[in-house]
Amino acid sequence: MVKWLAAPNCRRNLLKHQLSNPEVGAKAWRENNAEMAHPLNYCIRRSLWHMDNIRCYWQVKIGRPLERDLGFEHGTPYIREDGSSYMREVLVVESVTPDGVFGRAGFHVGDVIRGFSINALFELLHRGRGQQVTIRVVDGGDGPPLDQRPLRAIEFVVPATP
């Protein structure tokens, strides 16, 4: 079965294929229109496709080289606070190269980065090249809830070029 793709120009190409091949075209047209009967379906799929591309851009294309250049790796474990059944994802520094930018700035393995999503952290670091940035962290590990731990503000200059 032929599926609609998210990009409008792909839909045009599919329509051309269906019109040039009437046997396949009529059946595919019915199946795809049934799936796309509600305009919201297209909007949802388009939004998910867009969000996935944004995530891929910041976390893979920009994030991996930034981690290598600045000497750190991140992780996103789920933690449970105060014995509740609610689990939440946190952004954690998983490894630090001692002589890297993050190591010299004062980051430690296990530090929980507060106030940033993964994409926002990489965006800050990428757009802040050659500038001073501030990242707030708390110590990770067992202990009191994260919002009750002392907050450290780490300021450092992100190198302009690797």
N, C-alpha and C positions, 0 to 999 in steps of 0.2 A: 504494500500500500504506500502511496506517495503521501508524505507529510508536508504540511506547510512549514516553511522556515520563517524565522522571526523577521528578517529584513524584508522590506517591501519590494525591493528589486528582485529578490529571490522568488517572491510570489508572482511577479510579472513573468519571470523565466519559466516558472512552473505552468502558468497559464498558457504561454506559448507552446510548451511541450504538449499540454493537453489538447490544444486546438490542432496541432500538427498530427496527433495520434488519436483519432476519435474513439477507438475501442477502449484504450486505457483511459483517455481523457474523461469520458462521461462517468465511468465508475469512480475514478479518483475525485472528480468534481463533487459528486454526491457525498462521498465519504468525508472529504475535507470540509465541505460546507456544513455537514452535520456536526463535525467537531468544532467548527468555528461559528456555529449558529449565533452565539451570543458574542457581541463585540468585546465584552469584558475578557473573554478567554484570550483573545489576541493581545490585549493590553497587559494582562498578567504575565503571559509568556514573554512578551517584549520586555517588561520590567525585570523579570528574573534573568533574562539573557543579559540585559544591561548591567544589573548588579553583579553578575558573575564576571563580566568583563572588567568592571571596575576593581573587583577584588583581585582578579588575576593580575591586573596592571600594577596595583600597589604592592601586593604581597610577593609576586614572582618577579616581574620585570624590574621593579624599583627596589623592593625590599631585600631580596637576596644579595644583590651587590652592596647595598647599604650595610647589611649585617657584616659582610666580609670586610668592607672598607673601615667600619667603625669598631670591629673586633667584638661582636656579640652575636648571640642567637636568642630568639624569643620562643616562648611557648605559651599555650593557652589552656592550662588545666582548669577543671571544674572543681570548685571548693564548696563545702557546706559550712555555714556559719551558725553558731549557737545551737547546734543539735537539731536545727530545723530540717525538714525534708527538702527544702528549696536548695537547688544547686545553681551556682552562677559561675560564669566563665570569667577568668581574670587573665591579664596580660603579664607574663612573668619573664624576667631575664634568666634564661636557662644556662648560658655559658658566657664567660667574659674572658677575653684575651688580656692578660695583665698589662702588656705594653700597648694595647690598643686604645682608641679614643675613649671608649666606655670604661675601660679599666682605669685609665689615668683620671677620668672624671669622678670616679668614686662609686660606680655601680658594683654590686656584688651578686653572685649567683643566688637566685631565689628572690631577689627584689621584685615586688609587685608594683607595676607601673599604674598609677592612678590617673583617671581623667582622660584616657585616650583609648580608642579602639585600635586595632592593629593597623587598619588603613590610615587612620589619623596620625598615628605615630610615624609611619613611614612618610606620610605627606609632610609632616613637620620637619623631619630630618632631611628630606630631599629639597624642599623649598628653602630650608634654613642653611643650605651650604654656604660657608663663608661668614655665617652669622652666629651669634650666641643664642642658644636655646635653653629653656628650662623645662626639666621633666621632674615631676613629683613622684616619689616612690615611698613605699613602706617595706619594712623587713617582712620576708615571707616566712613560711614554716608554721609550726604549731604555736598557739598563743591566743591572745584576745582577738575579737573580731577586727577585721582590717580597718574599719572606720574608727577604732579606738586606739590604734597604734600610732606612734609618732610619725609624722610626715616629714620626709627630707626633700628639699628642693635641690636638685643637682643642675648646676649651670655649666655649660661647656660650649666651645666653638666647634661647629661641624666643619670639617675641612672642606675647602672649596672644590678641590678635585682629589680623586683618589691617589 
